[in-house]
Every structure is written in C-alpha cells, then in structure tokens.
C-alpha cells in the first residue's frame, strides 16, 4: 500500500487503529474486491439493481457481514468490533462518502480524509 505519512497519521488518529491494522484492512479489502466484486456486480445486473453510487455500494457489500474476516488473520481481535469499516474504506480509496457516513463520523467526533485535507 502506498500511502503518505500525512494520510497515515490522520487515519491512525481518526480511526484509532495502528498503521499495521490500516495496512491489513486495505490489503483485505483489495483481496475481497478482486475475489467478490465481479460476482456482486453480476448479481446487481441480473437483478436489475443499479446503485446510484456503485463504488460506495461495493464498499458496503465488501465490508458488511464480516466479508473481510477470511483476509485478516486477527480479524476477531480488532476488526470485528471496529464500527467504522465503511468510512475507513472510503478514506483509503479516496471515494466520496455518502452523507450518512459523514454524519456517523461526526456523531463519533471524527471526520473524513477528504474533508480534512
């Protein structure tokens, strides 16, 4: 993962994770994406579902329901109870967050990378 020191400092402070956990999350997301995204997109197409924001919808699909568990060795130790998975994924990928994610971060006293920079 190629991430600036400034962004990593922001992410660790904002999300309360270590750089190693952020890297593990990013790698897990990438593995899950390449493993599951084509099938998810196919299911959307077959079902006639065309998300308003496909990138955000894909993030939601991949981080929901513990789909990253098989890609993070110590998932149950820290990631299972981490409740800002969607927000972290948006920040890592620099994809604009849906408003409800921004509002959730605000309710937790947090912000997002794209608003902070």
N, C-alpha and C positions, 0 to 999 in steps of 0.2 A: 504494500500500500504506500503510495506516495502522498504524503500529507505534510503541509508546512508546520513548523514548530508553533507558529501563532495559532493555527486552527486546532492543533492537538491540545495546546494549553487551554483554549476556550472549551473544547469538548470535554476534557477531563474535569475542568471546574464546573461546567454547566450540568453535566450528567453524573458526576460523582463516580466515574469509572477510571481505572488506570489506563495508561496508554496501551498496555498489553491486552486488556479487555476490549478496548475500542478496536484494536487491530484484529482480534479474534472475531469480534462481531462483524466487522467489514468483510473478512475472509469468508465467514459463514454465510453472509448474505450473498456474496458473489457465487459461492458454490451452490446455494439454494436456487439462485436465479438461473444459473446455467442448467441445473437439473430439472427445475419445475416450471419455469416461465413458459416454455413452448406449449406444454400441456394446459396450463392455465389460460393462455391466450386462445388456444384451440377451443377450450370449453366455453369461453366467452363468445367466440364466433359462432359455434354450433348452437348456443343457447340464445343468440341474438342480443347478447349483453354487450353494450359498447360504452365503457366507463367514460365519464366526462373528462377525467384526467387519468389516462391509462398508467402512467408512471406511478402516481400515488396509489392507485388501486392495486398495482402489482406489489408495491411495498407492503400494503396492508395484508395482502394474501400471503406473502412470504414470511412476515414476522408474526402473524397471528397463529394461534393454535400450536405454538411451540414447534413450528416447522424448522427452526434453526437448531433444534436440540441435537440432531444427529451430526451437526457440523462443528459444535463447540464441546470439547471434551468435558469441561467443568460447568456445563450449562446450568445444572440444577443448583450449583453452589452460588451463582451470582445472577445469571441471566433470566432464570425463571421468574424471580421476584422483581426484576427490573421492569418498570412500567412505562418507560419512555422509548420503547423499541422503534415504533414508527417514526417518532421525532428524530431519534438518532440516525436512522437510515436516511431520512430526508436530508439531514445535515451532512452526513458523509457523502451522499451522492450529489449534493447541492441542487436538489429538486425542490421547488417552492412547496411549502407545506400547506395543506388545507387549513382553513381558518380555525376549525375545531381543534387541530393540533396546536396551533399557536395559542389559542385560548387555554388549552390544558397546560401548556408550559407556563403561561402567565399565572395560572392558579397555583402552580407549584413554585413560583418565584424564579422561574427560568425564562430564557429567551431562546432564539434560534440563531445559528451562524449567519444566515443570510440577512437577518435584521440587525445583527450586532456588528457586522463588518462595514 
